[in-house]
Amino acid sequence: MIQPLAQTMKSKLFSIISWIILFCSYLNIHAQNEPKRARDFGCSFGVMQPGKYNAITDVPGVSVGHTTIVENEDVRTGVTAILPHGENVFQSKVPAAIYIGNGFGKLIGISQVEELGNIETPILLTNTLSVPQVSDALADYMLDLEGNEKVRSVNPIVGETNDGYLNNIRKKVIQPSQTREAILTARSGNVAEGNVGAGTGTVCFGYKGGIGTSSRKLPKSLGNYHVGVLAQTNFGGTLIIDGIKVGELLGRYPFKTTIEKGDGSCMIVVATDAPLDTRNLKRLAKRAILGMAKTGGIMSNGSGDYVIAFSSHPDVRVPYHRPNQTMSVPLIHNEHMSPLFMAVIEATEEAIINSLFAAETMRSNGVVVESLPKERIEQLLKNRTQNKRK
């Protein structure tokens, strides 16, 4: 009896060891296949610490979904949805503000946000000519939600960049079901970046652009708040990464020849769980443009550069049904805003650069847009480090 028992135990032990080896191999392959972000290549951005996922979803309650549309040889577009919280946003609106860097864009819903200072729908991003269809689908989605049966007015928030270089934008292929898909698949945690959703067909600094995200978490002494940023990058300028003038060194910058242009757009969405009203949210949104500037963006004549900022803090939400005439909410004093300003500048810069590192070379519409030469940039970063040591 002892001998068979020993053999049985040995067999089980062998099976366990084999399973562990296979599992470790899977983890190793999975890690190798995971897209690398800017930090993985040695980039650093500021002095503040990112959140757990280094994404806009580090802000509690915020989720992101994408619908990516790649069809035939000429369609490269999509929709990206940012949900401020997991409840009915119309019934529980969030304070918000919109800042215009350069107004060559088609952002739907801006006037009501300016007037009332809140957002009552998810924020959707898409391509320029699809804004009306996506807006209509978003309005229908909101009207269909439980509790909204008697609603007769809704203010969809839909932003865009023009992906017409890689995408046959005049086809206007996005269907209502695809807009809903982006909303219904929104999740917290890790966020897909690069050639996804509204970033599928975008171009940035002459390279393949896309969706990028980042976050910062303030220390407890400064409130323990989060600031998260998601960017749809489709703009021009002279690229700067971690202080290195990459655009100059690689010879990629606007107006180098008469056929190269610097136009394009950037949609930036800023989320925070700090209790802010619309006035301080607009101040926060303004600082995001400084993060864009740190990457070399120039907000050219034909660039639509908008920042949408909102607070997800439960105590500052605006209920649709008002039990009282007045509201009492906690708000951060002006004197305590500076750490949030620094956080949004750092997170915006990193979100934009992450979009470039995640994006892949794309062929479409008869043209090719190359991805960022990551290995060359990694070597530039290493050379700088070595020179500093000398």
C-alpha positions in Angstrom: 0.0 0.0 0.0 2.9 2.4 0.8 4.4 2.0 -2.7 1.2 2.9 -4.7 0.6 5.8 -2.3 4.0 7.2 -2.9 3.6 6.8 -6.7 0.3 8.6 -6.5 1.7 11.5 -4.5 4.7 11.7 -6.9 2.3 11.8 -9.9 0.2 14.6 -8.3 3.3 16.6 -7.5 4.5 16.2 -11.1 1.1 17.4 -12.4 1.2 20.4 -10.1 4.8 21.3 -11.1 3.8 20.9 -14.8 0.8 23.1 -14.3 2.9 25.8 -12.6 5.4 25.7 -15.5 2.7 26.0 -18.1 1.0 28.9 -16.2 4.3 30.8 -15.8 4.9 30.3 -19.6 1.5 31.7 -20.3 2.1 34.7 -18.1 5.5 35.3 -19.8 4.0 35.1 -23.3 1.1 37.3 -22.2 3.5 39.9 -20.8 5.6 39.9 -24.0 2.5 40.4 -26.1 1.1 43.3 -23.9 1.5 46.6 -25.7 4.3 48.7 -24.2 3.6 52.2 -23.0 6.0 55.2 -23.0 7.3 54.4 -19.5 8.3 50.9 -20.7 10.8 52.6 -23.0 12.3 54.8 -20.3 10.2 57.9 -20.6 9.3 59.9 -17.5 6.7 62.6 -17.1 6.9 65.0 -14.2 7.2 64.2 -10.5 3.7 63.0 -9.4 2.8 59.3 -9.1 0.3 57.7 -11.6 -2.7 55.8 -10.4 -3.0 52.0 -10.4 -3.7 51.7 -14.1 -2.2 55.0 -15.2 -5.4 55.7 -16.9 -8.5 57.9 -16.7 -10.3 54.9 -15.1 -8.2 55.4 -12.0 -10.8 58.1 -11.1 -13.4 56.1 -9.2 -16.5 55.4 -11.2 -15.1 56.3 -14.6 -15.2 53.7 -17.4 -14.2 53.7 -21.1 -15.4 51.7 -24.1 -14.4 51.6 -27.7 -16.0 50.5 -31.0 -13.3 50.1 -33.6 -14.3 49.9 -37.3 -11.9 48.6 -39.8 -13.5 47.7 -43.2 -12.2 47.1 -46.7 -9.3 49.1 -47.8 -10.5 52.6 -46.8 -12.5 52.6 -43.6 -10.6 53.2 -40.4 -12.7 54.9 -37.7 -14.7 54.3 -34.5 -16.3 55.6 -31.3 -14.8 56.0 -27.8 -17.1 56.5 -24.8 -16.2 57.9 -21.5 -18.7 57.4 -18.7 -18.4 59.7 -15.6 -20.0 57.1 -13.3 -22.0 53.9 -13.5 -25.4 55.3 -12.9 -27.9 57.2 -15.1 -25.9 60.3 -15.9 -29.0 62.3 -16.8 -30.6 61.6 -13.4 -27.3 62.3 -11.7 -25.4 64.9 -13.6 -21.8 65.8 -13.0 -20.3 69.3 -12.8 -18.2 70.0 -15.9 -16.5 72.6 -18.0 -15.2 72.9 -21.5 -12.1 74.9 -22.5 -11.4 75.8 -26.1 -7.7 75.9 -27.1 -8.4 76.4 -30.8 -12.0 76.3 -32.0 -11.7 74.6 -35.4 -14.0 71.7 -34.3 -17.5 70.3 -34.1 -18.1 69.7 -30.4 -21.8 69.1 -29.8 -23.3 70.2 -26.5 -20.9 72.9 -25.6 -23.4 75.8 -25.1 -25.5 74.0 -22.4 -22.4 73.0 -20.5 -21.3 76.7 -20.6 -24.7 77.8 -19.4 -25.5 75.2 -16.7 -22.0 73.9 -15.8 -22.8 70.2 -15.9 -22.9 67.1 -18.2 -25.9 64.8 -18.4 -24.7 62.1 -20.8 -21.6 60.0 -21.4 -18.9 61.8 -23.4 -18.4 60.3 -26.9 -15.5 60.9 -29.4 -15.6 60.0 -33.1 -14.7 61.4 -36.5 -15.8 64.8 -37.8 -18.6 63.9 -40.2 -20.0 61.2 -37.9 -20.8 63.7 -35.0 -24.5 64.1 -36.0 -25.2 60.3 -36.2 -23.3 59.6 -33.0 -25.0 62.4 -31.2 -28.4 61.1 -32.4 -27.6 57.6 -31.2 -26.4 58.9 -27.8 -29.6 60.9 -27.4 -31.7 57.8 -28.2 -29.6 55.7 -25.7 -30.3 58.2 -23.0 -34.0 58.4 -23.7 -34.3 54.6 -23.5 -32.7 54.4 -20.0 -35.0 53.4 -17.2 -36.1 56.5 -15.4 -35.9 58.8 -18.5 -39.3 57.9 -19.9 -40.7 61.4 -19.5 -37.5 63.2 -20.6 -38.0 65.6 -23.5 -34.6 67.3 -23.7 -31.1 65.8 -23.6 -27.7 67.4 -24.3 -25.4 64.9 -25.9 -21.7 65.6 -25.6 -19.9 64.4 -28.7 -16.4 65.6 -29.8 -14.3 64.7 -32.9 -11.1 64.8 -34.8 -10.8 64.5 -38.6 -9.5 61.1 -39.5 -10.1 61.7 -43.2 -6.5 61.0 -44.2 -6.7 57.3 -43.3 -10.4 56.9 -43.3 -12.9 57.4 -46.1 -14.8 59.9 -43.9 -17.4 60.7 -46.4 -18.9 57.2 -46.1 -20.2 58.0 -42.6 -20.2 54.3 -41.8 -20.9 54.5 -38.0 -24.2 52.9 -37.1 -26.4 53.6 -34.0 -25.7 50.0 -32.8 -21.9 50.7 -32.9 -22.3 53.9 -30.8 -24.3 51.9 -28.2 -21.6 49.2 -28.3 -19.0 51.7 -27.2 -21.2 52.8 -24.3 -22.3 49.3 -23.2 -18.8 47.8 -23.3 -17.3 50.6 -21.2 -15.3 49.2 -18.3 -13.0 50.4 -15.5 -9.4 49.2 -15.2 -7.0 49.0 -18.1 -7.9 51.1 -21.2 -7.0 50.0 -24.7 -4.8 52.6 -26.5 -3.6 53.4 -30.0 -5.5 52.3 -33.0 -8.8 51.8 -31.2 -12.2 53.6 -31.1 -12.1 57.2 -32.1 -8.3 57.0 -32.5 -8.4 54.2 -35.2 -7.6 56.5 -38.1 -5.9 59.5 -36.6 -2.4 60.9 -37.3 -0.3 62.9 -34.8 3.0 64.7 -35.4 3.2 62.9 -38.7 3.1 59.5 -37.1 0.2 57.2 -36.3 -1.9 58.8 -33.5 -4.7 57.3 -31.6 -6.2 57.0 -28.1 -3.9 57.6 -25.1 -4.6 57.8 -21.4 -2.8 58.6 -18.1 -3.5 59.6 -14.5 -2.0 61.0 -11.4 -2.8 60.4 -7.7 -2.2 63.2 -5.2 -0.6 62.2 -1.9 -2.8 62.1 1.2 -1.4 65.4 2.4 -2.8 67.0 -0.7 -6.2 65.3 -0.6 -5.6 61.8 -2.0 -7.5 62.8 -5.2 -7.1 61.4 -8.7 -6.8 63.2 -12.0 -7.2 61.1 -15.2 -6.9 62.1 -18.8 -7.9 60.5 -22.1 -6.7 62.0 -25.4 -7.7 61.5 -29.0 -4.6 62.7 -30.8 -4.8 63.9 -34.4 -2.7 67.1 -34.4 0.6 68.6 -35.6 3.7 70.3 -34.2 7.3 69.4 -33.5 7.3 66.3 -31.3 8.9 66.5 -27.9 9.2 63.3 -25.7 10.5 63.6 -22.2 12.1 66.8 -23.1 13.9 65.4 -26.2 13.2 67.3 -29.4 12.3 64.1 -31.3 10.7 66.0 -34.2 13.8 68.0 -34.9 16.2 65.1 -34.5 14.2 62.8 -36.8 13.3 65.6 -39.3 9.5 65.4 -38.7 8.0 68.8 -38.2 5.4 71.1 -39.9 6.3 73.3 -42.8 9.6 71.5 -43.4 8.4 71.2 -47.0 5.5 72.9 -48.7 3.4 69.7 -48.7 3.7 69.0 -45.0 1.1 70.5 -42.8 0.6 71.0 -39.0 -3.2 71.0 -38.9 -5.2 68.5 -37.0 -7.1 68.3 -33.7 -6.9 67.0 -30.2 -9.8 66.1 -27.9 -8.8 65.9 -24.2 -11.1 64.5 -21.5 -10.2 65.2 -17.9 -11.8 63.4 -15.0 -11.2 63.9 -11.3 -12.7 62.8 -8.0 -11.8 66.1 -6.4 -15.0 68.0 -5.4 -14.8 70.9 -8.0 -17.5 73.2 -9.4 -17.6 74.3 -13.0 -15.4 77.4 -12.4 -12.5 75.4 -11.0 -13.1 72.6 -13.6 -12.5 75.2 -16.3 -9.3 76.3 -14.6 -8.2 72.6 -14.5 -9.1 72.2 -18.2 -7.0 75.2 -19.2 -3.9 73.5 -17.7 -4.4 70.4 -19.8 -3.4 72.6 -22.8 0.0 73.1 -21.1 0.4 69.4 -21.2 -0.3 69.3 -24.9 2.2 72.1 -25.4 4.9 70.0 -23.6 4.6 67.4 -26.4 5.2 70.1 -29.1 1.6 70.7 -30.2 1.1 74.1 -31.7 -2.8 74.4 -32.0 -2.6 75.4 -35.6 -5.2 77.3 -37.6 -7.1 74.1 -38.6 -6.8 72.4 -35.3 -9.8 71.7 -33.0 -8.4 71.5 -29.5 -10.9 71.1 -26.8 -10.7 70.0 -23.1 -13.8 68.5 -21.4 -13.3 68.3 -17.6 -15.7 66.9 -15.1 -15.8 65.8 -11.4 -17.1 62.3 -10.5 -17.2 63.1 -6.7 -20.7 61.9 -5.5 -21.3 64.9 -3.3 -21.1 67.4 -6.1 -23.4 65.7 -8.5 -26.6 67.5 -9.7 -29.8 65.5 -9.3 -32.4 65.8 -11.9 -35.2 65.6 -9.3 -34.5 68.4 -6.9 -36.0 67.8 -3.4 -34.8 71.3 -2.2 -34.3 74.7 -3.6 -30.7 74.9 -2.5 -27.7 72.6 -2.6 -24.8 72.4 -0.1 -21.7 70.7 -1.5 -18.1 70.5 -0.4 -15.7 72.3 -2.7 -11.9 72.6 -2.8 -10.6 76.1 -2.0 -8.8 78.0 -4.8 -5.6 77.8 -2.8 -5.5 74.0 -3.0 -6.0 73.8 -6.8 -2.3 74.0 -7.7 -1.5 70.3 -7.1 -4.4 69.4 -9.4 -3.1 71.7 -12.0 0.3 70.0 -11.9 -1.4 66.6 -12.1 -3.4 67.4 -15.2 -0.4 68.8 -17.0 1.7 65.7 -16.4 -1.2 63.3 -17.2 -2.1 65.1 -20.4 1.5 65.1 -21.6 1.8 61.4 -20.9 -1.6 60.4 -22.3 -0.7 62.0 -25.7 2.7 60.3 -25.8 1.1 57.0 -24.8 -1.2 57.3 -27.8 1.8 57.4 -30.1 3.7 54.5 -28.4 0.6 52.3 -28.6 -0.4 53.1 -32.2 0.7 50.8 -35.0 1.5 51.5 -38.7 -1.7 51.8 -40.7 -2.4 51.4 -44.4 -5.6 52.7 -45.7 -7.3 55.0 -48.2 -4.3 54.6 -50.5 -1.7 55.9 -48.0 0.5 54.6 -45.2 1.2 56.3 -41.9 4.1 54.8 -40.0 4.1 54.3 -36.2 6.5 56.1 -33.9 10.0 54.7 -34.3 10.1 53.5 -30.6 13.5 51.9 -30.7 15.2 55.0 -32.0 13.5 57.1 -29.3 14.5 54.6 -26.7 18.1 55.0 -27.9 17.9 58.8 -27.7 16.7 58.5 -24.1 19.6 56.1 -23.3 22.1 58.5 -25.0 20.9 61.4 -22.9 21.2 59.3 -19.7 24.8 58.3 -20.6 25.8 61.9 -21.4 24.5 63.0 -18.1 26.7 60.5 -16.3 29.8 61.7 -18.1 
